[in-house]
Amino acid sequence: MGDGMSAAKGSGAMEPLESMNVRLPPASAAARALTRDLEALLGPGAVSCEPADRWAASYDGSPRSLLQTKAGLAPHPPDAVAWPATAEQVQAVVRYAVAERVPLTPVGGGSAGTGAAIPLRGGIALDLKRLVGAPRIDLEARAVEVEAGVNARRLEGLLAAAGATLGHFPWGMESATVGGMLATRSGGVRAGRSGKLEDLVLGLEAVDGTGAYLRTEEGPSFGPDLTQLLLGSEGTLAVITRARLRCWPAPTASFSRAVRFSSQAAGARVLRELLRSGLRPAVLRLHGPLDALLARRSPAWRALPTPLRLLLGAGQNEALHLALRAPALLNALADALPAHSLLLFVFEGDGARGEVDAAEEGGEAVRLCAAMGGEDLGPGPAERWLARRDQGVFPREGLFAAGGFAEVLDVAVAWEWLPEGRGPLRRLRARGARRGGGRGRDAEPPPRHRAHPADSLVPRAR
Ligand SMILES: Cc1cc2nc3c(=O)[nH]c(=O)nc-3n(C[C@H](O)[C@H](O)[C@H](O)COP(=O)(O)OP(=O)(O)OC[C@H]3O[C@@H](n4cnc5c(N)ncnc54)[C@H](O)[C@@H]3O)c2cc1C
């Protein structure tokens, strides 16, 4: 932070950053003046206009951004990066930006998949990762007070050491900050038991777009609920500086199961019945045919054509390259898969009765599945899936590295869509693909964008 990584000094010419295939020009005179002004507010070392720091704040976890980085492009660097360490410093920077009409983009971990943390209009990237005072955990009140820059995994580690958990496990938690998760209404995989992030928020502290300090109150609101308004506002309404969140006793026992059904529709019916029965698994997932195959439990596995089996089974680069050369064929093969679905669930319990509670609820779910035609495959597939998930294994990056393109879409659908969810999702993905977007789990060569100059980034011919 602050000192840049490497950029050689010079004026005007593009300067290479060591070990990075990205070139940014040195800061302009205006950017250097901005940096001096911000340093007067935050102190030396807390602001930078070095190319390396501007580059690091110019991208996020969105596919477009990843492709741009891979192609050595950084089309949207900020003029300066500022690292406030207190809420008062956040306030000072916001007030300065308002007075001087400088664009300001809050940045947490930069893991957003939407491009929302990218400073499209330059100006100040307000990096909040120095707001990391020690969280205050109150087990009695089942609450934790935490600053916005604290990393999600670190918070969970601190809670675990105190015998507690937030119960919020988004896939991107290695990179995400508390503020970023709140600003995006982040969702996690074990939300079935403890709720989604917005259910965990008791109160927020923030600096609004005028520089005023806000503190939302706990408890029911008689007017508009400011807490809920700020959640998911993606840095457009306020900079969140601190939150008071609910936490729970850490689970002491779990019960995992995978159950196979003859079709996606059958699995979807059970999913609904399970939730309507009042059972609350921490994890509940219905995998369609392709994902069921990835769990390598489908009887169709051995009957698969070799290229598809190689691709799904090993994720080996050679097989992947092969498939990426013929994505239409691969997608056709995937469409022809037998229509099995796989329901994965995990029940958790805590305290002295943890094991009994988890086993009782899990047993009830297994009986319900059996009564509705499910075949119990035991705990293995669910445990393996969760272990991969906990290790942060994310399929997208491997595909990118191999020259492919993939995107993970979270879509909320009505129950009636579920049985043939693949149909509507396919149509959605096809539309996205026509616009240069991704196609979910389908194999796809890199998109060829035309419209935007910043998009001249199709990875070079291999
Ligand atoms: C591999 C991977 C897996 C992912 N898995 C999940 C998942 O399971 N669930 C999920 O919900 N998301 C997931 N994401 C997306 C991402 O991790 C989340 O959106 C996360 O909440 C973003 O947090 P961040 O700190 O990185 O925010 P950033 O990316 O830095 O910012 C996101 C947005 O919030 C704003 N912002 C950041 N901090 C603040 C603040 N303090 N106050 C106000 N606005 C702020 C930014 O301006 C931007 O608009 C994943 C991403 C990746 C790369």
The ligand as a Gaussian input file, in Angstrom:
#p B3LYP/6-31G(d) Opt

LIG

0 1
 C      -14.655000     -16.471000      -6.078000
 C      -15.824000     -15.623000      -5.670000
 C      -16.880000     -16.197000      -4.996000
 C      -17.975000     -15.415000      -4.577000
 N      -18.985000     -15.989000      -3.864000
 C      -20.007000     -15.234000      -3.401000
 C      -21.054000     -15.805000      -2.610000
 O      -21.062000     -16.995000      -2.308000
 N      -22.046000     -14.987000      -2.187000
 C      -22.060000     -13.642000      -2.487000
 O      -22.979000     -12.951000      -2.061000
 N      -21.084000     -13.096000      -3.244000
 C      -20.063000     -13.831000      -3.690000
 N      -19.058000     -13.273000      -4.442000
 C      -19.103000     -11.841000      -4.746000
 C      -18.387000     -10.973000      -3.677000
 O      -17.462000     -11.714000      -2.913000
 C      -19.433000     -10.349000      -2.761000
 O      -20.237000      -9.468000      -3.500000
 C      -18.811000      -9.599000      -1.574000
 O      -19.833000      -9.317000      -0.658000
 C      -18.121000      -8.307000      -1.968000
 O      -17.355000      -7.853000      -0.857000
 P      -16.053000      -6.979000      -1.078000
 O      -15.551000      -6.538000       0.254000
 O      -15.080000      -7.688000      -1.926000
 O      -16.702000      -5.728000      -1.831000
 P      -16.139000      -4.957000      -3.109000
 O      -16.048000      -5.860000      -4.270000
 O      -14.936000      -4.173000      -2.750000
 O      -17.340000      -3.914000      -3.332000
 C      -18.611000      -4.347000      -3.716000
 C      -19.567000      -3.157000      -3.736000
 O      -19.765000      -2.663000      -2.416000
 C      -19.306000      -1.323000      -2.292000
 N      -18.647000      -1.245000      -0.987000
 C      -17.576000      -1.953000      -0.542000
 N      -17.325000      -1.659000       0.732000
 C      -18.254000      -0.748000       1.109000
 C      -18.524000      -0.050000       2.320000
 N      -17.802000      -0.227000       3.426000
 N      -19.572000       0.816000       2.338000
 C      -20.326000       1.014000       1.241000
 N      -20.117000       0.384000       0.070000
 C      -19.094000      -0.481000       0.012000
 C      -18.394000      -1.081000      -3.488000
 O      -18.409000       0.269000      -3.882000
 C      -19.058000      -1.965000      -4.526000
 O      -20.176000      -1.303000      -5.070000
 C      -17.976000     -14.039000      -4.875000
 C      -16.911000     -13.466000      -5.580000
 C      -15.841000     -14.247000      -5.970000
 C      -14.709000     -13.604000      -6.710000

